[in-house]
Amino acid sequence: MIVSHFQGDWIRDPSEALVFPLDEEWQSREEIKKLDQVTGGWLVDLLKLGEISSKPNKVTLLFSPPGLGTRVLVFAGVGKLSTNNASTYLKAASSAMRALSTKPRTTVRLAGFGASPLEVRAAITGAIQGSEGQDLFRSEKNIHAPDRIEWVGSNDSQVHAGEIIGKSVNLARNLVNQPPNLLYPESFASKAMEIATQAGFFIEVWDKERLEQEQCGALLAVARGSVRDPRLLILRYQGSSPDSEPLALVGKGVTFDSGGYSLKPTDGMLT
């Protein structure tokens, strides 16, 4: 899937789908006025009839819109906008892409998703998240990412930032949903090494022997419950000046976990 910013005529240039956010104050939106003018009043008629919803995350698909260069005009409801709409645009873009992902598509163009860099980046992130599902092992996929996503009102740096975040979220979700016969400490470490190399991280992997040398008794004790040997990963990223305070994150990656729930009372298992 290619993600890029679009600089042509976003209304008339060909696309398979054109996605636009719709808020409660749509009457004052210049983009809506342009779309309505090109469609000869068709769009506002539908809006006044209530055929298109502005409720948050409600998606409306309009096929073969008159005068437009797209096959499908898609509106993603965003409700009442505020001063910071990043999360709103993220969810709306994600909902729209999920609605379009039921079949393979070539080019999907998104316009009107915010003015600030944070809003645009969040919308790009949401669109990428919504383009990929978790039907990892289906012979026939239910969710299809488009060949290309085009962004109106953005630039290369915003697109790049949103793409990195969106694809990173999808990567984490895919790892979480891998079964333990495919994702286990050794394969997890191999994947981490691949990503670290691409992203410019330093990575060090401790195997069972190194963990024994370092006297990591608690980790080794837990690992005895599995036929798979444990791993410990150390990643370093030198992204700031040498005299900056370091930021350290300590996490636990569990590739198989069957304990805990059965030890809690029923009410405790709910939360």
N, C-alpha and C positions, 0 to 999 in steps of 0.2 A: 504494500500500500504506500503510495507516494503522497506526501502532504506538502502543499505549496501555497504561497499567497497568489492571489489572482488580481490582475491589473486591467483586464479588458472591460467590456460592457457586460456587467454581471446579470442584467435583465434579459438581454437579447442573445448573447452568445450561447451556443448550444451546451447543454448539460443534461444528464439523465434525471437529476433531482436538484432543486433549488430550495434550500432550507432558510427560514427566516423566523426570528422570535416574535411573538405577539404579546404585547402587554395591554393592560386595561385602558391605557391612553392612546390606543392605536390611531385615533382620529388625527392626532397632531404629528404623527410620524411622517417625515418627508418621503421615506422609502416606500411607505404604504401608498402615499399619493402617487408616486411614480409608477408603482405596480398597477394601481387602479387605472391610471391614465392609459397605460399600454394595453390593458385588458378591456378598455372601453367601458369602464364602470362595472364590469362583472364582479371584481373582487369586493368592492365596498357593498354591493348588493348582498353578497353572501355574508359579509360581516354583519350587516344590519339585520339580516334574517337569523342571526345566531348560529349559522352553519359552521362557523370556525370558532373554536374555544380559546380564550386567553387564560384559562385556569392553569396553574403551574403544572408543567410536565404533560399536559394534554396535547396530543399530536393529531393534526388534521392533514390528510393527504388529498390533494386536488389534482386530478389527472387531466392531461391535455389542456392546460390553461391557455386561453386565446391570447395571441400576440407575443407570448413569452418564448424564449429559446429553450425552455426546459420541458421535459415530458411530465414531470411531477413537481407541483408546487407544494411545499411542506411548511406548515406553521407549527411551531412549538410554543405552547403557552408559557408565559413567565409571570403572570399575575401582576401585582403592583410593584413597580420598580422602586428602588431606594438609591442611596448614594453609593453603596457598594453592592454590586450585583454579581460578583464573581461566582459564588456558589450557585446562584440562580441560573446563570448562563451555562455553567458546567452541567447541571442536571438537565436543563432543557436540550442542550446539544446532544447529550448522551441519549435522552429519550427519543429524539428525532432519528438518530442513527440506528437505534435498535428497531424502530418502526420500519426503516428502510432496509434493514439487514436480512429480511426474510427471503431475499433472492439476490443473486449476483448482480452488481451494478458497476458501471464504468466510472463516470465522474459525478461526484456529489459536491455541490457548491454551497457554502454557507455565508450568509451576509447579515449584518446588523447586530452581531453578538458583542455589544459593548463598545466603549470608546477608549477606556483606559487600557494600558498594556496588561494589567492584572486580569481584567475581565476577558480580554481577547485570549490570553494564554489559558485561562481557566476553561473557556469554551472549547478551545482546541483540545485540551486534555479530555474534556467530557466526550467530545466527538470520537476520539480514538478509543476511549474506554467502551463506548456504546457500540463500536464496530466489531468488537471481538467477544465471543461468548465462551462458555465453559463446556461445550459439547466436544471435548477433546478426543473422545474415542468413538464417536459416531461415524459410521461408514458414509452416511449422508448428513452433511452439516445442516443445522437449522439456522445458523447465523453466518452471514457472508460479509466480509469487509469489502468496501469498494476498491476499485483499482486506484482511484485518485480522489483525494479530498482537497478542494480549493477554498481558500479563505479570502473574503473581500474585507478590506479595511484593516489589514495587518501588514507586517513586514517579515523579512526573513528571520530576524532574531526572535520575534514573538512566536512564529510558527515553530522554529527549532526548539525553543524552550517548552512549549506546550506539547510538542511531539515526544520529547524526552520524558516528561512527566507521565503522559498518557501511556506510553509503551512500557514504562517502568511499573506502573500500577498493574497493567495487564500481565507483565512478567511475574510479579508477586502473586497475583491471583492464580496463574497457571501453575506455579510451584506449589501453592497451597493445595490445589486440587489434584496433584499427582499422587497416585497410590504408592505405598511403600515398597512395592517390587520394582518401581522405576526411580523413585526419589528416596535415597537413603544417604547416610553421612558422606560416603565416598563420592556418589554422583552429585550430591549437593555441592560439595567442595569443588568438583570439576566445573560445574556450571558457574560457581562464583569466580573461579580463576578465569574463565572465558570472559565474563562480564567485566571483571577488574581490568583485564588487559585492554579491552575496548575503551573503558572509561578513564584509563590513566591512573588507576589505583595500584599501590603496592599491596601484594597479598602474600601472606605466609600461612601455610597449612601444617598443623600439628597432627600427625597420625598417632596410633595407639602407643607405639614405642616412645615417641617424644612426650606424650602425655604422662607416661610412666616416669620418664626422666624428670619431668617438671613436678612430679608428685601431685597430679590433679586427681586425687582420690575420689572426690564426690562424683565427678563426671564419669570416671571409669567404673565406679560402683553402679551407677544408673545404667551404663552401657552394657553391663553384664546380662541384663534382661533381654538382649537382642543378639542374634547371630551376626549382626553387622558391627564392625568396629567403629568407634566414634571418631570425630574430627573436631578440631578447634581452628577457627579461622581468625586471622588478624589482618585487617585492612587498614591502610593508611593513605590519606589523601592530603597532599601539601598544597592547599588551595589559597592560603593567605600568606602574609609576610612572616619571616622566620621568628620575629619577636612577638607574634600574636599568641594569646592564650589558647592552648589546645582544647578541642572539644572531643570528648570520648563517649561513644555509645556502646553499651554492653547489651547484647541480645542473646536469646536462646532459640535455636532452630530445632524443632522437634519433627522428625520425619515419620514417626509413628508414636502414637500416644493412646493407650487403652485404659489409663488409670484415672482415678479421681471422681468421676461422676457417681459411680456406684457406692462410694463412701459417704455421699451426702444424703440428707433427708430429701424427700420429694420436693418440698417447697424450695429448698436450696438449689435444686437442679434447674429450676426455671430461670435463674439469673446467673 
